């Protein structure tokens, strides 16, 4: 990603991005470094617990 765009979005060179396709349009969304804080209050009951479990599984496979 060009430095100018990273600076505008306040992303570090190691910042993560998510890519989504909607029809023929590609959307690139920066992932917040603290995904738990970004997710808090957005989901259904026990969503944070499910997210933490998923992250633990992801980290175990690295």
Backbone as a printed PyTorch tensor [residue, N CA C, xyz], in Angstrom:
tensor([[[  0.8590,  -1.1580,   0.0000],
         [  0.0000,   0.0000,   0.0000],
         [  0.9130,   1.2320,   0.0000]],

        [[  0.6040,   2.2120,  -0.8320],
         [  1.4310,   3.4140,  -0.8810],
         [  1.4600,   4.1540,   0.4670]],

        [[  2.6180,   4.7260,   0.7870],
         [  2.8120,   5.4280,   2.0640],
         [  1.7880,   6.5430,   2.2540]],

        [[  1.4500,   7.2560,   1.1960],
         [  0.4910,   8.3580,   1.2970],
         [ -0.8650,   7.8700,   1.8230]],

        [[ -1.3150,   6.7260,   1.3450],
         [ -2.5980,   6.1690,   1.7880],
         [ -2.4820,   5.6750,   3.2280]],

        [[ -1.3610,   4.9950,   3.5590],
         [ -1.1550,   4.5310,   4.9400],
         [ -1.1950,   5.7000,   5.9190]],

        [[ -0.5410,   6.8080,   5.5560],
         [ -0.5120,   7.9800,   6.4300],
         [ -1.9020,   8.5700,   6.6040]],

        [[ -2.6380,   8.6540,   5.5170],
         [ -3.9850,   9.2260,   5.5680],
         [ -4.9070,   8.3980,   6.4580]],

        [[ -4.7320,   7.0770,   6.4450],
         [ -5.5580,   6.1730,   7.2400],
         [ -4.9430,   5.8420,   8.5990]],

        [[ -3.7780,   6.4420,   8.8950],
         [ -3.0750,   6.2050,  10.1610],
         [ -2.7440,   4.7260,  10.3420]],

        [[ -2.2220,   4.1040,   9.2810],
         [ -1.8340,   2.6980,   9.3220],
         [ -0.3220,   2.5790,   9.3600]],

        [[  0.1670,   1.5970,  10.0850],
         [  1.5990,   1.3170,  10.0680],
         [  1.8890,   0.4310,   8.8580]],

        [[  3.1520,   0.3470,   8.4490],
         [  3.4820,  -0.5380,   7.3280],
         [  3.0930,  -1.9860,   7.5830]],

        [[  3.0100,  -2.3790,   8.8510],
         [  2.6280,  -3.7600,   9.1740],
         [  1.1330,  -3.8870,   9.4720]],

        [[  0.3690,  -2.8140,   9.2880],
         [ -1.0720,  -2.8440,   9.5570],
         [ -1.7850,  -3.8720,   8.6910]],

        [[ -2.8130,  -4.4910,   9.2620],
         [ -3.5560,  -5.5350,   8.5440],
         [ -4.7370,  -4.9290,   7.8100]],

        [[ -5.0970,  -5.5720,   6.7180],
         [ -6.2330,  -5.1530,   5.9070],
         [ -7.1370,  -6.3500,   5.6620]],

        [[ -8.4350,  -6.0810,   5.5270],
         [ -9.3830,  -7.1220,   5.1080],
         [ -9.9010,  -6.7260,   3.7380]],

        [[-10.1010,  -7.7220,   2.8980],
         [-10.5300,  -7.5090,   1.5210],
         [-11.9060,  -8.1410,   1.3450]],

        [[-12.8400,  -7.3870,   0.7780],
         [-14.2030,  -7.8640,   0.5480],
         [-14.6060,  -7.5770,  -0.8930]],

        [[-15.3120,  -8.5210,  -1.4940],
         [-15.8530,  -8.3170,  -2.8400],
         [-17.3580,  -8.1460,  -2.7370]],

        [[-17.8590,  -7.0740,  -3.3050],
         [-19.3020,  -6.8280,  -3.4190],
         [-19.5820,  -6.6630,  -4.8980]],

        [[-20.1020,  -7.7280,  -5.5090],
         [-20.2880,  -7.6960,  -6.9540],
         [-18.9260,  -7.6030,  -7.6170]],

        [[-18.7340,  -6.5650,  -8.4360],
         [-17.4540,  -6.3610,  -9.1200],
         [-16.5980,  -5.3030,  -8.4440]],

        [[-16.9220,  -4.9650,  -7.2000],
         [-16.1970,  -3.9240,  -6.4890],
         [-15.4150,  -4.5240,  -5.3320]],

        [[-14.1550,  -4.1690,  -5.2490],
         [-13.2900,  -4.6190,  -4.1730],
         [-13.2270,  -3.5310,  -3.1030]],

        [[-13.4680,  -3.9170,  -1.8500],
         [-13.3760,  -2.9950,  -0.7130],
         [-12.2240,  -3.4730,   0.1720]],

        [[-11.3370,  -2.5620,   0.5070],
         [-10.2250,  -2.8610,   1.3940],
         [-10.4510,  -2.0610,   2.6720]],

        [[-10.4870,  -2.7650,   3.8040],
         [-10.8160,  -2.1410,   5.0820],
         [ -9.6760,  -2.3750,   6.0620]],

        [[ -9.1530,  -1.3150,   6.6920],
         [ -8.1210,  -1.5270,   7.7010],
         [ -8.7010,  -2.2320,   8.9260]],

        [[ -7.9220,  -3.1350,   9.4990],
         [ -8.3240,  -3.8660,  10.6940],
         [ -7.7210,  -3.1420,  11.8870]],

        [[ -8.5490,  -2.8060,  12.8570],
         [ -8.0490,  -2.1390,  14.0530],
         [ -7.0810,  -3.0580,  14.7750]],

        [[ -6.0330,  -2.4690,  15.3470],
         [ -5.0380,  -3.2810,  16.0440],
         [ -5.6400,  -3.9940,  17.2420]],

        [[ -6.5320,  -3.3410,  17.9540],
         [ -7.2000,  -3.9760,  19.0920],
         [ -8.5720,  -4.4380,  18.6140]],

        [[ -8.6100,  -5.6150,  18.0100],
         [ -9.8550,  -6.1070,  17.4180],
         [-10.9330,  -6.3490,  18.4580]],

        [[-10.5300,  -6.6720,  19.6710],
         [-11.5130,  -6.9210,  20.7250],
         [-12.2340,  -5.6160,  21.0640]],

        [[-11.4870,  -4.5410,  21.2380],
         [-12.1050,  -3.2450,  21.5440],
         [-12.9820,  -2.7800,  20.3810]],

        [[-12.5600,  -3.0090,  19.1640],
         [-13.3400,  -2.5990,  18.0010],
         [-14.6420,  -3.3760,  17.9020]],

        [[-14.6240,  -4.6210,  18.3510],
         [-15.7830,  -5.5030,  18.2420],
         [-16.7670,  -5.3170,  19.3950]],

        [[-16.2620,  -4.8790,  20.5500],
         [-17.0750,  -4.8020,  21.7760],
         [-18.3490,  -3.9970,  21.5460]],

        [[-19.4810,  -4.5700,  21.9400],
         [-20.7670,  -3.8990,  21.8390],
         [-21.4400,  -4.0420,  20.4860]],

        [[-20.8320,  -4.7600,  19.5520],
         [-21.3660,  -4.8600,  18.2010],
         [-22.1150,  -6.1540,  17.9290]],

        [[-21.9180,  -7.1580,  18.7710],
         [-22.4770,  -8.4580,  18.4490],
         [-23.5560,  -8.9140,  19.4020]],

        [[-23.9630, -10.1490,  19.1930],
         [-24.9720, -10.7680,  20.0410],
         [-24.3270, -11.2430,  21.3340]],

        [[-25.1440, -11.7570,  22.2140],
         [-24.6690, -12.2620,  23.5030],
         [-23.5290, -13.2520,  23.3090]],

        [[-22.4940, -13.1230,  24.1270],
         [-21.3080, -13.9970,  24.1120],
         [-20.4610, -13.8430,  22.8520]],

        [[-20.6550, -12.7960,  22.0810],
         [-19.8760, -12.6060,  20.8590],
         [-18.3950, -12.4260,  21.1530]],

        [[-18.0800, -11.6820,  22.2100],
         [-16.6720, -11.4590,  22.5440],
         [-16.0160, -12.7790,  22.9140]],

        [[-16.7050, -13.6080,  23.6680],
         [-16.1500, -14.9140,  24.0400],
         [-15.9000, -15.7600,  22.7900]],

        [[-16.8340, -15.7310,  21.8450],
         [-16.6390, -16.4910,  20.5970],
         [-15.4640, -15.9400,  19.8060]],

        [[-15.3330, -14.6140,  19.7490],
         [-14.2240, -14.0040,  19.0150],
         [-12.8900, -14.3880,  19.6550]],

        [[-12.8130, -14.3300,  20.9760],
         [-11.5770, -14.7110,  21.6610],
         [-11.2210, -16.1650,  21.3900]],

        [[-12.2080, -17.0360,  21.3730],
         [-11.9650, -18.4520,  21.0820],
         [-11.4450, -18.6200,  19.6590]],

        [[-12.0220, -17.9060,  18.7100],
         [-11.5780, -17.9770,  17.3160],
         [-10.1460, -17.4760,  17.1820]],

        [[ -9.8410, -16.3600,  17.8410],
         [ -8.4690, -15.8070,  17.7860],
         [ -7.4820, -16.7820,  18.3830]],

        [[ -7.8580, -17.4530,  19.4760],
         [ -6.9610, -18.4370,  20.0930],
         [ -6.6790, -19.5770,  19.1240]],

        [[ -7.7120, -20.0510,  18.4260],
         [ -7.5120, -21.1190,  17.4450],
         [ -6.6110, -20.6460,  16.3180]],

        [[ -6.8450, -19.4100,  15.8350],
         [ -6.0040, -18.8520,  14.7660],
         [ -4.5490, -18.7890,  15.1950]],

        [[ -4.3050, -18.3020,  16.4150],
         [ -2.9440, -18.1630,  16.9090],
         [ -2.2790, -19.5160,  17.1220]],

        [[ -3.0400, -20.5260,  17.4580],
         [ -2.4760, -21.8680,  17.6590],
         [ -1.9890, -22.4720,  16.3420]],

        [[ -2.5430, -22.0290,  15.2120],
         [ -2.1720, -22.5840,  13.9170],
         [ -1.0130, -21.8210,  13.2710]],

        [[ -0.5270, -20.7790,  13.8980],
         [  0.5760, -19.9860,  13.2990],
         [  1.8970, -20.6050,  13.5500]]])
